[in-house]
């Protein structure tokens, strides 16, 4: 039966991720548990909701090999609260787990590991290394425009596709694309290893899996390994693996909606525009989404009215010499884009009679955000 000694800091490394992956409400009660498996000088802990599976392997002194399951939420909260440096986990005959820590001990009532679903196999998946920071940045620039509509399942995640950086360049990059049909965001990951990525067709990674993928990337300050099978995306660090079931369906061809020519480009200081929009946000509501954007020479004036809460008018300086225009936008769309970008100044490009407005920035290489405008009564 399971009996190990382990340094708490080893176990603590992914403790929050174990809690968020484990299912909280399910028709399969075993999914609210973690599978603990002691073998080969490691304590291996698995959490799954069948869509996302997390497997962490932590160095341990294995006194006796064995496995059992414990309720995830309770186990994680107790481990998080313990101050002792070393922990002892010992299974007893009645499927209980004794946790000895410092001068105290805690007993967890477990369940049989026979009911816990085995994790998908990922040992033979071809993996490439990319910088964790690049993956985090790309997810941050796309995850907020995943669709939340149940009928748009193919838009409920981020599309990962391998394609040429520029036409006929021969340089392969990894694109991340998301859209909720009112906006579109594209981020790019560059690496010399992208050529080796086995991704013959685009894949769609669901939102929850993306959130866990970002957490895993944040747990390492260097590189993360990623790869895919026809059914799953796989990511690995030195001590953990994440297996994400892919969404079904086909993602629309994003290149067809991106304008290639523009009549005008507005230049704005990103933080100044963001601060202006943040003033409007407290009044904005799901019921009344649209703000009125008035573009005049070197000035943007934003009007927002909520008949239930109030109204506001805010102005910010811009570089613009085109005709005076009034367009309707959802301020939230601009706020999320500006928060994800890093450029000091951003470019907003458009054709006068088109509804697609493109946001880019010189320090945000390989990124673009597309936002749909609406005509409003002046």
Secondary structure by P-SEA (a helix, b strand, c coil): cccccccccccccaaaaaaaacccccccccccbbbbbbccccbbbbbbcccbbbbbbbbbbcccccccccccaaaaaaaaaccccbbbbbbccccbbbbbccccbbbbbbcccccccccccccccccccccaaaaaaaaaacccccccccccccccbbbbbbbbccccccbbbbbbbbbcccbbbbbbbbccccccccccbbbbbcaaaaaaaaaaaaacccbbbbbccccbbbbbcccbbbbbbbbbcccccccccccccccbbbbbcaaaaaaaaaaacccccccccbbbbbbcccbbbbbbbbcccccbbbbbbbbccccbbbbbbcaaaaaaaaaaccccbbbbbbcccccbbbbbbcccccbbbbbbbbbbcc
